[in-house]
Structures are given as C-alpha cells and as structure tokens.
Amino acid sequence: MKSNKPWTEMTTAELRQATQDLNGSVLGKTRPLNAAERALWEKSRRHRRGRAQKTPKSERVNIVLERGLLREADKLAKKNGLGRSELIAQALATVIGRRKAS
C-alpha cells in the first residue's frame, strides 16, 4: 500500500517498506522501445542542449542583460532546443550578417 506521508516524517521501517521496490535490478522490468519512443530517443540524442561548443577560436564573455530579456531569451532557447550561449551566438550572427548586407 502506498503511503501519502512525506518521507521526512516516515520511520525507518516505513521508509524501508516504501522503497523496497527500488532495491535490486531493473533489467527484468524493461522492454524494447516502440517506434514512437525510439524516434523520440533519437531526436533527443541529436538535439543536445547545454553549453555551446567551444572551439579554439571561441572566447568567454561576461555581459549584463535585463532580467526580463534574459527570461525571454531562456524561454526562446528552450522552445528551440538551444542553450543560452547558442541562442545569443545565433542572434549576434544574424544581426551582424544583416548589417554587413546593408
């Protein structure tokens, strides 16, 4: 029976009972991915988030942005599967490219 009691209020015996299914191997409880799950797995492997790739020519910078602007940038980056650095690098490249063209 599952307890709704917070773990911080459980006794040692109650914790042991509540977590007994976490002991041991999970290998017998797994199954192969179906087609939809496999596609999602492959997509997640292709679109890694995180820090932008550092190249020998890349340089770390420290900038100051308004909190609201940073929040919006983070939302946009997450929506597009990008890290913050990647989004800022793409935005700068876009702005610089437009100015060179005009």
KACORBEL-V257501 format. One record per residue. N is the residue number from 1. OMEGA is omega in degrees with one decimal (999 if undefined). NEAR is the number of other C-alpha atoms within 10 Angstrom. Layout:
# KACORBEL-V257501
n=[N N]
omega=[OMEGA OMEGA]
near=[NEAR NEAR]
This chain:
# KACORBEL-V257501
n=[1 2 3 4 5 6 7 8 9 10 11 12 13 14 15 16 17 18 19 20 21 22 23 24 25 26 27 28 29 30 31 32 33 34 35 36 37 38 39 40 41 42 43 44 45 46 47 48 49 50 51 52 53 54 55 56 57 58 59 60 61 62 63 64 65 66 67 68 69 70 71 72 73 74 75 76 77 78 79 80 81 82 83 84 85 86 87 88 89 90 91 92 93 94 95 96 97 98 99 100 101 102]
omega=[-177.7 -179.5 176.7 -179.2 177.2 -176.5 -179.6 -179.9 -178.1 172.8 178.9 -179.8 179.3 176.8 179.3 179.4 -176.9 -176.3 -175.9 178.8 178.2 179.7 176.3 -174.8 175.3 -175.7 180.0 -176.0 -177.6 177.4 177.0 177.7 173.9 -174.1 -178.8 178.6 178.9 179.0 178.1 178.1 180.0 178.6 -179.0 178.9 -179.7 -173.4 178.8 174.9 177.5 -177.6 176.0 179.7 176.9 176.5 178.4 -177.8 180.0 -176.6 178.2 178.2 177.7 -179.1 177.8 178.9 174.1 -178.1 -179.1 178.9 178.8 177.8 178.9 178.6 179.0 177.6 -179.7 179.1 -179.8 179.8 -177.5 177.6 -179.0 169.7 -179.6 -178.9 179.6 179.5 -179.0 178.4 179.0 179.4 178.2 179.4 178.9 -179.6 -179.9 178.1 179.3 -179.0 178.4 -177.4 -176.9 999]
near=[5 6 11 6 9 8 12 7 9 13 10 10 8 14 15 13 13 15 9 10 10 9 8 7 8 9 7 6 6 7 7 7 11 8 9 9 11 12 12 12 12 11 11 12 10 9 11 12 16 12 11 16 9 9 7 6 5 9 7 7 5 4 5 6 8 7 9 9 10 13 12 11 16 18 14 15 18 14 9 12 16 20 19 20 16 17 19 16 12 12 12 12 12 11 10 11 11 10 9 7 6 5]
